[in-house]
């Protein structure tokens, strides 16, 4: 796991908390109409956070009315103005549709300076029942997935044992032994993908199963909590032969990219990719705020592509 231990007080900025009403969280997460926003007074905290209701779903010991806080740093003197979904640029809308198919819009902000010049956008969506917050440049270019924290973890490392983001301690409590997968899942592989080698399996926050397998490619296979097949996602790989490796074996360039783009991410599995004995690149399957991504790099550790898994 690559873990950042950055207090939100380290950014040197003002804090404004924008709260989505918990009592109507399902409505808030389903669209932009009727969202009740209240602005808290400026405090002495030097950070900017946005509280997002979590659709009434208890996760990893949380309660059904919990909210998570999106860490959204701004420079001194900057402020946020709300932006409607329809007013987001075509570049941003295309990115969301391509990478988060079926998402629901929650809220978006334009980050402006005192002259009204837009420096960036923050867009919050609901994807597979989980909030995802993303930062884009003024021209709509994707910058990063913003970190989320529970209220009690705004200071410090951003997680606690039993919390929604407890996976950040690197213990992989969501990992399930391959031989303990439900019989229905193992039978499905035997019938439909007998040549697959199962690499790792996870039981996600909604009790569904995510199984990573390889067979002339790497695949993420999703099953319901009862073992019913949902979908199979081919992960981006710059070659055909894959070898599992430790995070420490990834190039520092790749690790720096993951740290910058997916703050407080957790590595699920990494692979090296070779063709005819020549190293072609790497792929990393990561967990960022309970949404999983596959990120591909070339042989030098430079970013190539990313794909949202679930």
N, C-alpha and C positions, 0 to 999 in steps of 0.2 A: 504494500500500500504506500502510495505517496501522499503524505499528509501535511497540510499547511497548518502552522500554529500561529496564525495572524489574528490578533485582536482587531475587532472592527473599530477600535479607538485609534488605530495606527494610521488611518488615512488622512487625518488632518482636515476634516470637512464637517459641515453642519449635519445634524440629524433631524429628519422629518419622518414620522411614522404615518403611513397611509394605511388605514385598517379597513379590510373588507369585512362587513358585518357577519359574524359567525352564525347568527340565528338564521340567515338566509344564504348559507354557503353554497347550497346546491344551485340556487339561482345565480349567484355570483360567478360560479365556475362554468355555467352553461353559456354565458354570453355577456355582452357589454351593456345591455339595457338594464336600467334600474339598479345598478350597483351603487350602494350607499357608501360613500367615502367620507371619512372625517379626518381632519388633519390635527395632529397633536402639536402643542407648542414646541418651539425650539428648545432643546435641552443642551446640556454641556457635553453630551456625547459627540464625538467627532466622526460620525458615520451616517450613512443614509440607508434606511431599511424600509422594506415594504412588507406588510404582514398579509399573508394570503390564507384564507380558509381552505381546509383540506377536504372539502366535499363530504364532511360528516363521516369519514371512514377512519376508524381507529387503526393505527399501524404501529407494530413493534412496541406495545405497551402504552401508546398514546391514547387519548380519549377522543371520542367522536367529534368534539367541538374544538379540537386543537387547531392552531394556526402555525404556519411556518413563516419565517422571516427571510426575505430575500436580501442579500447583502449587495447593495447597489451604490458603489462609491461615486462621488461627484467631486469636482474641484471646488475650492472655496469661491463663493459668489455664483455658482451655478444653481439652477432650480429646475423642477420638473413641471411640465404641462401635459395634461392628459391628451391622448391621441386616440381617435376612433379606429376600429379595425379597418374600415374602408379607406381611411386616410393614410395608412401605412403604404410605403412605396411598393411597387410591383416586385422589386428585388427582395424585400423582406417577406412579402406574401408568398412569393415563389419558394423561398427557402423554407418557410414553415410548412407549406403544402408538400414539398418534396421530402423533408426530413421528419415530419411529424404528421403523417397522413391520418386524417380523422380527428385532428385536434379541435378543441373548443377555445375560443378567444376569451381571456379574462380581462386584461387591462394592458394598456401601453402608455408609455411616457416619452416625450421628447425632452432631452436634457439640454438646457440652453444656458448661455452666459448672460451677463447683464445687458448686452446689446441685442439679445434675442437670437443670436446665432446658435443654430443647433449643432451640438457636438456629438451626440449619440442618441440612440433609442434603447429603451428597456421594454421588452415585450414579455408578458406573462400569459402562458397558455395552460390548459388542462389537457394532458395526454395520457390515455389509458388510466384515468382516475388519479393521476398524480400531477401536481403543479410543476411546470418547467419555466424557468426564467432565463431569457437570453438577452445579450447585449449586442447591438449592431452599431456600426459606424454611421456617420451622417449620410453617407451614400448608400446605406443599406447593406454593406458588407458585414457578414457575421464576424463577431469578435470572440465571444466566449459564452459559455453556460455559466450563469451566476450561481454562486453558492447559496444554499438554503440552510437555516439553522432553526432550532426550536427556541422559544423565548428565553428559557433558562440557560441556554448555551450561547447567548450572543457574545459573551466574553470567553476567552480561552480557546480551546481546540475546536469547538463547534459541535460536540456530541457528548452523550453520556450513556453509560451502560443501561440498556433497556429502552433507550430513546429511539426515535424514528431513524436516526442516522448512526446507530451504534456500530454499524459495519465499518465505520472509519477507524476503529481500533485495530483493524487488520486480522481479527480472529476468524472471520468468515463463518459466522454462526449460521448463515443461510445456506452453506454448502451441505449437500446431501451425498452420502456415499452412493456410487453408481449401482451397487448391488442392492441398495435399499429403495431404489426407484420402484414405483408401483408396477406390478406385473403387466398391467395394460400398456404402460409406456415401453417396457422392454420387449413385449410382444410386438408392438407397433414397429419398432426398429427391426426386429427379426424378419418381419414380413415385408416392410416397405423399403428399408435401407440396411439390408443385411451386411453390406460391405463397409458401413460406417464404423469407425472406432470412436466410442464414447470417451470424451476427454474429461468433462466436469459437469456437474449438475447443481442447480440451485433451486431452493424453494422460496419463491418470492413473497413479498409482503401480503399479497392476496391469496396465498397458498397455492398458486399455480406453480408449474415446474418449467424451468429453463434448462435445456440440455445442450451443451456444446459438443459437437462431433466433428470429425474430419474424414474426408474421403475424396481425394483430388480437389480439395477445397475445404474451407472451414464453414460450419453451419451452426446457426442458433435455432433450436427447435423448441417451440412453446407448446405446453400442454395445460389443460385446466387442472384444478385441484383433484378431479376424479380421474385424471389420466387421459382425457380426450384430446386428441391432436387439434391444435389451433392453426399453427403456421410454421413454415420453415424458411429461414432467412439466410441467403448466401452472403457471407461476410466478404468485404473487399480484400483481396489478396493479390500481390504483384507476382504470383508464380504458382507452383503446384505442390511442391514438397514442403511440409511443415514440421517443425520440431518444437516441442514445448520448451520454454526457457523461463528462468527467474527474472523478476523485474530488474534486478541489478544488472542483468546482461543486456538490457535495452540500451541503445546509445544515449548519452546524456542529452543530445539534441531532442530525441523523442520524449524523454522524461520531462525536459523543460517545457516542451509543447503541451504535454498533458497537464502539468502543474499550472500553467498559465491559462489554458483554455477550459479546464474542468477542475476548478479549485476544490481541494479536499476529496478528490476522486479516490476510488478504491480499485486496485487491479484485481480482476477475476482470473485472467489467464493471458499469457503472452506467448507468441510463436515467432520463430524465425522462418523465413521463406527462402528456399534455395531451388535452383533449377540447374540440373546437370553439374551439381557440386559448386555452383556459383551463388553466393548470397545475393538475393534480389531485394530483400526488405524484411519488415517486421509488421505484425499486427498485434494490437492490444485490445482485449475485451475488458471494459471498465464499468464500474457502477458510479454514477454521479447523481447524487440526490435521489437514489432509488430508481433512476432511469438508466438503462444499460445501453452502451455504445460500443461499436467496434471502430478502432482508429488504425489506419494503415500508414506505414512509413516506408520510404525507400531504404536502400542499403546504408545510407549515411545518416538515417534517423530523421530525415526531413519529411514533413507531413505530405501525404498523398491524397487521402480521402477519409471520410468518416461516415458511418451509417448508424442510425438509431435502430436498436433492436427491439426494445420494449420498455 
